[in-house]
Amino acid sequence: MKNCAMYRNLFITVLLMMVPAVAGADWAVVAQNTTNGTGTTRVAHITNKDGYSLEIYRDANNVMRSHLGMNGHNRLDGKTCPTFQVDKRPAQNRSINDAPCLAQAQWAEYIMGYITDDHVTSTAMNNLLNGNTISYRFILRESGYAETSFSLAGSKRILMEVLGNNLVVSTEKDLP
């Protein structure tokens, strides 16, 4: 009986030690190969507990992009851009300047802004830098809807490291 309790306590301890790694709730900087295969890009990355991933990066043309990756179970319908919403701010499903997102079965990508001389005007990026949670809602290929969200805790430092520590982000409201 005493051994049973000892093994149970050991099992619970090991399980609790594994929870943060399984949850995958931390933002990190990762290097990814560029789409044309000529190098790597630094990417702010997070995977949530449901297996969805969110990546935000600055490409070689100084374009800020966000990339939603689907988990191993669900696929997008490929016709409709997912809607994203930071906290209680207005939801949107378009890139900057009202351009559509790029969407395929396994991912959706949005242009968040164009960087010029370490400055970008992007309400969406400002919301990401100052928000707590970003949620995505989307139509599934097999019918129905799904939703997932990502914590933005700790993301600001990682995002600025990837996008540029000297980057100034303003909103459309800040324009003269």
ZIPE-V24289 format. One line per field, one symbol per residue. ss: DSSP state (@ for helix, = for strand, . for the rest). phi: phi as a letter, one per 20 degrees, with the letter a starting at -180 (. if undefined). psi: psi as a letter, one per 20 degrees, with the letter a starting at -180 (. if undefined). A space follows every 50 residues. Layout:
ss: ???
phi: ???
psi: ???
This chain:
ss: .@@@@@@@@@@@@@@@@@@@@@@....======......========... ..======....=======......=......====.....=.=.@@@.= .==...========.=..===.@@@@@@@@..========....====== =...@@@@@@@@@....===.@@@..
phi: .ffffffffffffffffeggfffledfbecdcfffemerccececbdefe neccccbdefemdecccedfefddcffmddffecbeldfgfbccfflmff feccfdaccceerdecllcbdbfffgfffdedbddccbeegenncbbbbc fdfmfgffffffepfefddcdfffff
psi: gghghghgggggggghhhghhhhljpqqpqpqqqhijibqppppqqprii jqqppprprijkppqqoppraihqqqijhppqpqppcjrpqqkqaqkkqq rppahirqqqpirppplkqpoohghggghjrhqpqppqpqgjqrqrqqrp qjpjhgggghhghohjppprrhhiq.
